[in-house]
Amino acid sequence: MDIVIDTSAIIAVIVGEPERNRIIEVTTGNTLIGPGSIPWEIGNAFSAMFKQNRLKLEDAQNGLSIFKSIPLRYIESDFFQAVKISKKANIYAYDAYFLYCAIRHKAPLLTLDQKLKKVAQDFNVKTMGV
């Protein structure tokens, strides 16, 4: 089964947040897909953690190695559709890329972002909890 995994869930795995083991458990044996923006979002998340003194450069380097080991299939976004979703749902385009990916592939969305989870449900996208 395809599962759209968003950046919040990937970061939880990389930095060892409490949801890590459950995310690995529910995704094992499935195909993880997501928009091509994921690597840039990972970098942005790391930079935010640097600003909050939650992450050291060495930890980020290790995290990038972990990230590269995660088997992800990148899906090209339809920017017009994503922007349309962004406008309708009043969300950032980056979140709309994940939502559009889930809609297009009729795949559940795995996210730790409660706002995105609510918007996904408003669009009749199945979400996965951990």
DSSP file (Angstrom, degrees, kcal/mol; ACC not computed):
  #  RESIDUE AA STRUCTURE BP1 BP2  ACC     N-H-->O    O-->H-N    N-H-->O    O-->H-N    TCO  KAPPA ALPHA  PHI   PSI    X-CA   Y-CA   Z-CA
    1    1 A M              0   0    0      0, 0.0    30,-2.4     0, 0.0     2,-0.3   0.000 360.0 360.0 360.0 140.9    0.0    0.0    0.0
    2    2 A D  E     -a   31   0A   0     28,-0.2     2,-0.4   103,-0.2    30,-0.2  -0.654 360.0-170.2 -79.6 138.7    1.2    3.5   -0.7
    3    3 A I  E     -a   32   0A   0     28,-2.8    30,-2.8    -2,-0.3     2,-0.7  -0.996  18.2-140.4-129.8 125.8    1.4    5.9    2.3
    4    4 A V  E     -ab  33 109A   0    104,-2.8   106,-3.5    -2,-0.4     2,-0.5  -0.775  24.5-166.6 -82.8 119.0    2.0    9.6    1.9
    5    5 A I  E     - b   0 110A   0     28,-1.9   106,-0.2    -2,-0.7     2,-0.1  -0.919   4.9-149.2-111.2 130.8    4.3   10.5    4.7
    6    6 A D    >>  -     0   0    0    104,-2.3     4,-1.9    -2,-0.5     3,-0.5  -0.419  29.8 -99.1 -96.6 174.7    4.9   14.1    5.6
    7    7 A T  H 3> S+     0   0    0      1,-0.2     4,-3.0     2,-0.2     5,-0.3   0.835 117.2  60.8 -61.4 -36.8    7.9   15.9    7.0
    8    8 A S  H 3> S+     0   0    0      1,-0.2     4,-1.7     2,-0.2    -1,-0.2   0.902 108.6  44.0 -60.2 -40.2    6.7   15.9   10.6
    9    9 A A  H <> S+     0   0    0     -3,-0.5     4,-1.6   101,-0.3    -1,-0.2   0.883 113.6  50.3 -72.2 -38.2    6.6   12.1   10.6
   10   10 A I  H  X S+     0   0    0     -4,-1.9     4,-2.6     1,-0.2    -2,-0.2   0.931 110.5  49.6 -65.4 -44.5   10.0   11.8    8.9
   11   11 A I  H  X S+     0   0    0     -4,-3.0     4,-2.8     1,-0.2     6,-0.2   0.894 106.2  57.1 -60.6 -40.0   11.6   14.2   11.4
   12   12 A A  H  X>S+     0   0    0     -4,-1.7     5,-2.3    -5,-0.3     4,-0.6   0.887 110.7  43.8 -59.2 -38.7   10.1   12.2   14.3
   13   13 A V  H ><5S+     0   0    0     -4,-1.6     3,-0.5     3,-0.2    -2,-0.2   0.931 114.3  49.6 -70.1 -46.0   11.9    9.1   13.0
   14   14 A I  H 3<5S+     0   0    0     -4,-2.6    -2,-0.2     1,-0.2    -3,-0.2   0.908 118.8  35.4 -62.7 -44.7   15.1   10.9   12.3
   15   15 A V  H 3<5S-     0   0    0     -4,-2.8    -1,-0.2    -5,-0.2    -2,-0.2   0.417 111.6-112.8 -96.2   3.3   15.5   12.6   15.7
   16   16 A G  T <<5 +     0   0    0     -4,-0.6    -3,-0.2    -3,-0.5    -4,-0.1   0.874  48.1 176.0  75.0  38.1   14.0    9.8   17.7
   17   17 A E    > < -     0   0    0     -5,-2.3     3,-2.4    -6,-0.2     4,-0.3  -0.282  48.8 -95.1 -69.6 164.1   10.8   11.4   18.9
   18   18 A P  T 3  S+     0   0    0      0, 0.0     3,-0.4     0, 0.0     4,-0.3   0.755 124.3  56.4 -55.2 -27.3    8.4    9.3   21.0
   19   19 A E  T 3> S+     0   0    0      1,-0.2     4,-2.5     2,-0.1     5,-0.2   0.540  79.9  99.6 -81.1  -6.3    6.3    8.4   17.9
   20   20 A R  H <> S+     0   0    0     -3,-2.4     4,-2.3    -8,-0.3     5,-0.2   0.891  80.9  44.1 -49.5 -56.3    9.3    7.0   16.1
   21   21 A N  H  > S+     0   0    0     -3,-0.4     4,-2.4    -4,-0.3    -1,-0.2   0.879 114.3  49.9 -63.1 -38.7    8.8    3.2   16.7
   22   22 A R  H  > S+     0   0    0     -4,-0.3     4,-2.6     2,-0.2    -1,-0.2   0.893 109.2  51.9 -67.2 -39.3    5.1    3.4   15.9
   23   23 A I  H  X S+     0   0    0     -4,-2.5     4,-1.5     2,-0.2    -2,-0.2   0.935 111.7  46.6 -61.8 -45.6    5.8    5.2   12.6
   24   24 A I  H  X S+     0   0    0     -4,-2.3     4,-1.7    -5,-0.2    -2,-0.2   0.914 112.1  52.3 -61.7 -42.2    8.3    2.6   11.6
   25   25 A E  H  < S+     0   0    0     -4,-2.4    -2,-0.2     1,-0.2    -1,-0.2   0.928 112.3  42.7 -60.7 -47.9    5.8   -0.2   12.6
   26   26 A V  H  < S+     0   0    0     -4,-2.6    -1,-0.2     1,-0.2    -2,-0.2   0.697 118.4  45.3 -77.1 -17.3    2.9    1.2   10.6
   27   27 A T  H >< S+     0   0    0     -4,-1.5     3,-2.2    -5,-0.2    -1,-0.2   0.661  82.0 112.8 -98.6 -17.1    5.0    2.0    7.5
   28   28 A T  T 3< S+     0   0    0     -4,-1.7     3,-0.1     1,-0.3    -4,-0.0  -0.320  86.0  16.5 -59.3 131.2    7.1   -1.2    7.3
   29   29 A G  T 3  S+     0   0    0      1,-0.3    -1,-0.3    -2,-0.0     2,-0.2   0.421 109.7  99.2  86.8  -1.7    6.2   -3.2    4.2
   30   30 A N  S <  S-     0   0    0     -3,-2.2     2,-0.6   -27,-0.0    -1,-0.3  -0.696  78.4-107.7-111.7 166.5    4.4   -0.3    2.6
   31   31 A T  E     -a    2   0A   0    -30,-2.4   -28,-2.8    -2,-0.2     2,-0.5  -0.854  28.9-146.2 -97.0 122.2    5.6    2.2   -0.1
   32   32 A L  E     +ac   3  72A   0     39,-0.6    41,-2.7    -2,-0.6     2,-0.3  -0.769  24.4 175.2 -90.5 127.1    6.3    5.7    1.3
   33   33 A I  E     +ac   4  73A   0    -30,-2.8   -28,-1.9    -2,-0.5    41,-0.2  -0.890   7.8 145.2-128.5 159.6    5.5    8.4   -1.2
   34   34 A G  E     - c   0  74A   0     39,-1.7    41,-2.9    -2,-0.3   -28,-0.1  -0.964  48.5 -65.7-178.1 169.8    5.5   12.2   -1.0
   35   35 A P  E >   - c   0  75A   0      0, 0.0     3,-1.6     0, 0.0    41,-0.2  -0.248  47.5-110.4 -68.5 158.2    6.2   15.4   -3.0
   36   36 A G  T 3  S+     0   0    0     39,-1.0     4,-0.3     1,-0.3    40,-0.1   0.534 108.3  78.7 -66.3  -5.8    9.7   16.3   -4.2
   37   37 A S  T 3>  +     0   0    0      1,-0.2     4,-2.1     2,-0.1     3,-0.4   0.558  65.2  95.9 -78.1  -7.7    9.8   19.1   -1.6
   38   38 A I  H <> S+     0   0    0     -3,-1.6     4,-2.5     1,-0.2     5,-0.2   0.900  78.8  51.8 -55.2 -49.6   10.6   16.7    1.2
   39   39 A P  H  > S+     0   0    0      0, 0.0     4,-2.1     0, 0.0    -1,-0.2   0.898 111.5  48.0 -57.6 -38.9   14.4   17.2    1.2
   40   40 A W  H  > S+     0   0    0     -3,-0.4     4,-2.2    -4,-0.3    -2,-0.2   0.871 111.1  51.2 -67.9 -35.8   14.0   21.0    1.4
   41   41 A E  H  X S+     0   0    0     -4,-2.1     4,-2.5     2,-0.2    -1,-0.2   0.869 107.5  52.8 -69.1 -35.4   11.5   20.7    4.2
   42   42 A I  H  X S+     0   0    0     -4,-2.5     4,-2.4    -5,-0.2    -2,-0.2   0.944 110.5  48.0 -62.5 -47.2   13.9   18.4    6.1
   43   43 A G  H  X S+     0   0    0     -4,-2.1     4,-2.2     1,-0.2    -2,-0.2   0.899 111.9  49.7 -59.1 -41.6   16.6   21.0    5.7
   44   44 A N  H  X S+     0   0    0     -4,-2.2     4,-2.2     2,-0.2    -1,-0.2   0.896 109.2  51.7 -65.5 -40.4   14.3   23.7    6.8
   45   45 A A  H  X S+     0   0    0     -4,-2.5     4,-2.1     1,-0.2    -2,-0.2   0.908 109.8  49.9 -63.0 -41.3   13.2   21.7    9.9
   46   46 A F  H  X S+     0   0    0     -4,-2.4     4,-2.2     1,-0.2    -2,-0.2   0.916 109.0  51.6 -63.2 -42.2   16.9   21.2   10.8
   47   47 A S  H  X S+     0   0    0     -4,-2.2     4,-2.0     1,-0.2    -1,-0.2   0.886 108.8  51.0 -64.0 -36.4   17.5   24.9   10.5
   48   48 A A  H  X S+     0   0    0     -4,-2.2     4,-1.4     1,-0.2    -1,-0.2   0.896 109.2  51.1 -64.9 -39.2   14.6   25.7   12.8
   49   49 A M  H  <>S+     0   0    0     -4,-2.1     5,-3.0     2,-0.2     6,-0.8   0.864 106.5  54.7 -66.5 -35.2   16.0   23.2   15.3
   50   50 A F  H ><5S+     0   0    0     -4,-2.2     3,-1.7     1,-0.2    -1,-0.2   0.940 107.0  50.6 -59.8 -46.6   19.4   25.0   15.1
   51   51 A K  H 3<5S+     0   0    0     -4,-2.0    -1,-0.2     1,-0.3    -2,-0.2   0.816 112.3  46.8 -62.0 -31.2   17.7   28.3   16.0
   52   52 A Q  T 3<5S-     0   0    0     -4,-1.4    -1,-0.3    -5,-0.1    -2,-0.2   0.351 111.9-120.7 -91.1   5.7   16.0   26.6   19.0
   53   53 A N  T < 5S+     0   0    0     -3,-1.7    -3,-0.2    -4,-0.2    -2,-0.1   0.837  80.4 121.7  55.1  35.6   19.2   25.0   20.1
   54   54 A R      < +     0   0    0     -5,-3.0     2,-0.3     1,-0.2    -4,-0.2   0.484  68.0  40.3 -99.9  -7.2   17.5   21.6   19.8
   55   55 A L        -     0   0    0     -6,-0.8     2,-0.2    -9,-0.1    -1,-0.2  -0.999  65.8-147.8-148.7 137.6   20.0   20.2   17.3
   56   56 A K     >  -     0   0    0     -2,-0.3     4,-2.2     1,-0.1     3,-0.2  -0.678  33.5-111.2 -99.5 159.5   23.8   20.3   16.7
   57   57 A L  H  > S+     0   0    0     -2,-0.2     4,-2.4     1,-0.2     5,-0.2   0.887 118.7  53.4 -57.7 -41.0   25.4   20.2   13.3
   58   58 A E  H  > S+     0   0    0      1,-0.2     4,-2.1     2,-0.2    -1,-0.2   0.888 108.7  50.0 -62.1 -38.3   26.8   16.7   14.0
   59   59 A D  H  > S+     0   0    0     -3,-0.2     4,-2.7     2,-0.2    -1,-0.2   0.874 109.1  51.8 -67.6 -36.7   23.3   15.5   14.8
   60   60 A A  H  X S+     0   0    0     -4,-2.2     4,-2.6     2,-0.2    -2,-0.2   0.909 108.1  51.5 -65.0 -41.9   22.0   17.0   11.6
   61   61 A Q  H  X S+     0   0    0     -4,-2.4     4,-1.5     2,-0.2    -2,-0.2   0.922 112.5  45.7 -61.0 -43.5   24.7   15.3    9.6
   62   62 A N  H  X S+     0   0    0     -4,-2.1     4,-2.2     1,-0.2    -2,-0.2   0.911 111.4  53.5 -63.4 -42.4   23.7   12.0   11.2
   63   63 A G  H  X S+     0   0    0     -4,-2.7     4,-2.9     1,-0.2    -2,-0.2   0.875 105.1  53.5 -60.9 -38.6   20.0   12.8   10.6
   64   64 A L  H  X S+     0   0    0     -4,-2.6     4,-2.4     2,-0.2    -1,-0.2   0.861 107.4  51.8 -65.8 -34.4   20.7   13.4    6.9
   65   65 A S  H  X S+     0   0    0     -4,-1.5     4,-1.0     2,-0.2    -2,-0.2   0.916 111.3  47.0 -65.2 -42.7   22.3   10.0    6.7
   66   66 A I  H >X S+     0   0    0     -4,-2.2     3,-0.8     1,-0.2     4,-0.6   0.939 111.1  52.3 -62.3 -46.3   19.2    8.5    8.3
   67   67 A F  H >< S+     0   0    0     -4,-2.9     3,-1.5     1,-0.3    -2,-0.2   0.914 105.8  53.6 -56.7 -45.3   17.0   10.4    5.9
   68   68 A K  H 3< S+     0   0    0     -4,-2.4    -1,-0.3     1,-0.3    -2,-0.2   0.756 104.6  57.0 -62.7 -23.6   18.9    9.2    2.9
   69   69 A S  H << S+     0   0    0     -4,-1.0    -1,-0.3    -3,-0.8    -2,-0.2   0.587  83.0  98.6 -84.7  -9.4   18.3    5.6    4.1
   70   70 A I  S << S-     0   0    0     -3,-1.5     2,-1.1    -4,-0.6   -60,-0.0  -0.678  79.7-128.0 -80.5 121.8   14.5    6.0    4.2
   71   71 A P        +     0   0    0      0, 0.0   -39,-0.6     0, 0.0     2,-0.4  -0.581  42.1 167.2 -75.5 102.4   13.0    4.5    1.0
   72   72 A L  E     -c   32   0A   0     -2,-1.1     2,-0.6    -4,-0.1   -39,-0.2  -0.932  29.4-150.1-117.5 138.7   10.8    7.3   -0.4
   73   73 A R  E     -c   33   0A   0    -41,-2.7   -39,-1.7    -2,-0.4     2,-0.3  -0.944  22.0-139.9-106.3 119.0    9.3    7.6   -3.8
   74   74 A Y  E     -c   34   0A   0     -2,-0.6     2,-0.5   -41,-0.2   -38,-0.1  -0.617  11.8-154.4 -84.9 135.6    8.9   11.2   -4.8
   75   75 A I  E     -c   35   0A   0    -41,-2.9   -39,-1.0    -2,-0.3     2,-0.2  -0.909  19.2-120.3-110.4 131.2    5.8   12.3   -6.6
   76   76 A E        -     0   0    0     -2,-0.5     2,-0.2   -41,-0.2     0, 0.0  -0.521  32.6-130.8 -70.1 134.5    5.7   15.3   -9.0
   77   77 A S        -     0   0    0     -2,-0.2     2,-1.0     1,-0.0     3,-0.1  -0.582   4.4-133.1 -87.0 147.4    3.2   17.8   -7.8
   78   78 A D     >  -     0   0    0     -2,-0.2     4,-2.5     1,-0.2     5,-0.2  -0.878  24.1-162.4 -92.4 100.8    0.6   19.5   -9.9
   79   79 A F  H  > S+     0   0    0     -2,-1.0     4,-2.8     1,-0.2     5,-0.2   0.849  84.0  54.1 -61.0 -37.2    1.3   23.0   -8.7
   80   80 A F  H  > S+     0   0    0      2,-0.2     4,-2.3     1,-0.2    -1,-0.2   0.945 111.7  44.7 -62.3 -46.1   -2.0   24.4   -9.9
   81   81 A Q  H  > S+     0   0    0      1,-0.2     4,-2.4     2,-0.2    -2,-0.2   0.899 114.0  50.0 -64.8 -39.6   -4.0   21.8   -8.0
   82   82 A A  H  X S+     0   0    0     -4,-2.5     4,-2.7     2,-0.2    -1,-0.2   0.914 111.5  47.7 -65.5 -42.3   -1.8   22.2   -4.9
   83   83 A V  H  X S+     0   0    0     -4,-2.8     4,-2.6     2,-0.2    -1,-0.2   0.887 110.2  53.4 -65.7 -37.2   -2.3   26.0   -4.9
   84   84 A K  H  X S+     0   0    0     -4,-2.3     4,-2.5    -5,-0.2    -2,-0.2   0.923 111.3  45.4 -61.4 -44.7   -6.0   25.6   -5.4
   85   85 A I  H  X S+     0   0    0     -4,-2.4     4,-2.9     2,-0.2     5,-0.3   0.913 110.8  54.7 -63.3 -42.9   -6.1   23.3   -2.3
   86   86 A S  H  X>S+     0   0    0     -4,-2.7     5,-1.6     1,-0.2     4,-1.2   0.920 111.6  43.9 -56.9 -46.4   -3.9   25.8   -0.4
   87   87 A K  H  <5S+     0   0    0     -4,-2.6     3,-0.3     2,-0.2    -2,-0.2   0.940 115.7  46.7 -64.6 -48.9   -6.4   28.6   -1.2
   88   88 A K  H  <5S+     0   0    0     -4,-2.5    -2,-0.2     1,-0.2    -1,-0.2   0.881 122.4  34.7 -63.2 -39.7   -9.5   26.5   -0.4
   89   89 A A  H  <5S-     0   0    0     -4,-2.9    -1,-0.2    -5,-0.2    -2,-0.2   0.512 102.5-126.4 -95.0  -6.3   -8.1   25.2    2.9
   90   90 A N  T  <5 +     0   0    0     -4,-1.2     2,-0.3    -3,-0.3    -3,-0.2   0.947  65.8 129.9  57.5  50.6   -6.1   28.3    3.9
   91   91 A I      < -     0   0    0     -5,-1.6    -1,-0.2    -6,-0.2    -2,-0.1  -0.838  65.5 -85.4-127.3 165.4   -2.9   26.2    4.3
   92   92 A Y     >  -     0   0    0     -2,-0.3     4,-2.0     1,-0.1     3,-0.5  -0.368  36.8-119.0 -67.1 150.5    0.7   26.6    3.1
   93   93 A A  H  > S+     0   0    0      1,-0.2     4,-2.2     2,-0.2     5,-0.2   0.872 113.2  62.9 -58.9 -37.4    1.4   25.2   -0.3
   94   94 A Y  H  > S+     0   0    0      1,-0.2     4,-1.0     2,-0.2    -1,-0.2   0.893 106.8  43.3 -57.6 -39.5    4.0   22.9    1.2
   95   95 A D  H  > S+     0   0    0     -3,-0.5     4,-2.0     1,-0.2    -1,-0.2   0.874 110.1  56.9 -70.8 -36.8    1.1   21.2    3.2
   96   96 A A  H  X S+     0   0    0     -4,-2.0     4,-3.2     1,-0.2     5,-0.3   0.827  98.1  61.6 -64.5 -31.4   -1.1   21.2    0.1
   97   97 A Y  H  X S+     0   0    0     -4,-2.2     4,-2.1     2,-0.2    -1,-0.2   0.926 107.4  44.2 -60.0 -43.5    1.6   19.3   -1.8
   98   98 A F  H  X S+     0   0    0     -4,-1.0     4,-2.2    -3,-0.2    -2,-0.2   0.923 114.5  49.1 -65.6 -43.7    1.2   16.4    0.6
   99   99 A L  H  X S+     0   0    0     -4,-2.0     4,-2.4     1,-0.2    -2,-0.2   0.926 111.6  48.4 -63.4 -45.4   -2.6   16.6    0.6
  100  100 A Y  H  X S+     0   0    0     -4,-3.2     4,-3.3     1,-0.2     5,-0.2   0.908 109.0  54.4 -61.5 -41.0   -2.7   16.7   -3.2
  101  101 A C  H  X S+     0   0    0     -4,-2.1     4,-2.1    -5,-0.3    -1,-0.2   0.916 110.0  46.8 -58.1 -44.4   -0.4   13.7   -3.3
  102  102 A A  H  X>S+     0   0    0     -4,-2.2     5,-1.9     2,-0.2     4,-0.6   0.902 114.6  46.8 -66.0 -41.2   -2.7   11.7   -1.0
  103  103 A I  H ><5S+     0   0    0     -4,-2.4     3,-0.9     3,-0.2    -2,-0.2   0.956 113.5  48.0 -64.3 -49.9   -5.8   12.7   -3.1
  104  104 A R  H 3<5S+     0   0    0     -4,-3.3    -2,-0.2     1,-0.2    -1,-0.2   0.862 120.8  35.8 -60.4 -38.8   -4.1   11.9   -6.4
  105  105 A H  H 3<5S-     0   0    0     -4,-2.1    -1,-0.2    -5,-0.2    -2,-0.2   0.362 101.9-127.0 -99.5   4.8   -2.9    8.5   -5.3
  106  106 A K  T <<5 +     0   0    0     -3,-0.9    -3,-0.2    -4,-0.6    -4,-0.1   0.915  63.0 144.3  48.9  46.8   -5.9    7.6   -3.1
  107  107 A A      < -     0   0    0     -5,-1.9    -1,-0.2    -6,-0.2  -104,-0.2  -0.856  54.8-106.4-117.2 148.0   -3.4    7.0   -0.3
  108  108 A P        -     0   0    0      0, 0.0  -104,-2.8     0, 0.0     2,-0.5  -0.370  32.0-126.9 -69.1 155.3   -3.6    7.6    3.4
  109  109 A L  E     -bd   4 127A   0     17,-2.4    19,-2.5  -106,-0.2     2,-0.7  -0.914  13.5-157.9-107.5 124.8   -1.6   10.5    4.9
  110  110 A L  E     +bd   5 128A   0   -106,-3.5  -104,-2.3    -2,-0.5     2,-0.3  -0.909  33.4 146.1-102.7 111.3    0.7    9.9    7.8
  111  111 A T        -     0   0    0     -2,-0.7    19,-0.2    17,-0.7    -2,-0.0  -0.986  47.3-156.0-143.7 150.8    1.3   13.2    9.6
  112  112 A L  S    S+     0   0    0     -2,-0.3     2,-0.8    17,-0.1     3,-0.1   0.412  70.8 106.0 -99.8  -3.4    1.9   14.4   13.2
  113  113 A D     >  -     0   0    0      1,-0.2     4,-2.4     2,-0.1     5,-0.2  -0.687  56.8-162.7 -81.9 107.9    0.6   17.8   12.2
  114  114 A Q  H  > S+     0   0    0     -2,-0.8     4,-2.0     1,-0.2    -1,-0.2   0.845  87.6  52.5 -64.7 -35.1   -2.9   18.1   13.8
  115  115 A K  H  > S+     0   0    0      2,-0.2     4,-2.4     1,-0.2    -1,-0.2   0.937 111.3  46.5 -65.6 -45.3   -4.0   21.0   11.6
  116  116 A L  H  > S+     0   0    0      1,-0.2     4,-2.8     2,-0.2    -2,-0.2   0.887 109.7  54.8 -63.7 -38.3   -3.0   19.1    8.4
  117  117 A K  H  X S+     0   0    0     -4,-2.4     4,-2.0     2,-0.2    -1,-0.2   0.914 109.2  47.5 -60.5 -42.8   -4.8   16.0    9.7
  118  118 A K  H  X S+     0   0    0     -4,-2.0     4,-1.9     2,-0.2    -2,-0.2   0.925 112.5  48.2 -64.9 -45.2   -8.0   18.0   10.2
  119  119 A V  H  X S+     0   0    0     -4,-2.4     4,-1.3     1,-0.2    -2,-0.2   0.912 109.1  54.3 -62.2 -42.1   -7.7   19.6    6.7
  120  120 A A  H ><>S+     0   0    0     -4,-2.8     5,-2.9     1,-0.2     3,-0.6   0.918 107.5  50.0 -57.9 -43.9   -7.1   16.2    5.2
  121  121 A Q  H ><5S+     0   0    0     -4,-2.0     3,-1.6     1,-0.3    -1,-0.2   0.869 105.3  56.9 -63.8 -35.7  -10.3   14.9    6.8
  122  122 A D  H 3<5S+     0   0    0     -4,-1.9    -1,-0.3     1,-0.3    -2,-0.2   0.787 108.8  47.4 -63.3 -26.8  -12.2   17.9    5.4
  123  123 A F  T <<5S-     0   0    0     -4,-1.3    -1,-0.3    -3,-0.6    -2,-0.2   0.218 121.0-110.9 -97.2  12.4  -11.0   16.7    1.9
  124  124 A N  T < 5 +     0   0    0     -3,-1.6     2,-0.5     1,-0.2    -3,-0.2   0.819  67.8 148.9  60.1  34.2  -12.0   13.1    2.7
  125  125 A V      < -     0   0    0     -5,-2.9    -1,-0.2    -6,-0.1     2,-0.2  -0.870  49.1-123.3 -96.8 126.7   -8.4   11.9    2.8
  126  126 A K        -     0   0    0     -2,-0.5   -17,-2.4   -24,-0.1     2,-0.3  -0.472  28.6-157.2 -67.2 136.6   -7.8    9.1    5.2
  127  127 A T  E     -d  109   0A   0    -19,-0.2     2,-0.5    -2,-0.2   -17,-0.2  -0.848   8.2-135.7-115.1 155.1   -5.2    9.8    7.8
  128  128 A M  E     -d  110   0A   0    -19,-2.5   -17,-0.7    -2,-0.3     2,-0.2  -0.933  16.6-151.4-111.1 129.2   -3.1    7.4    9.8
  129  129 A G              0   0    0     -2,-0.5   -17,-0.1   -19,-0.1   -19,-0.0  -0.639 360.0 360.0 -95.4 156.0   -2.6    7.9   13.5
  130  130 A V              0   0    0     -2,-0.2  -108,-0.1   -19,-0.2    -1,-0.1   0.290 360.0 360.0-133.5 360.0    0.4    6.9   15.5
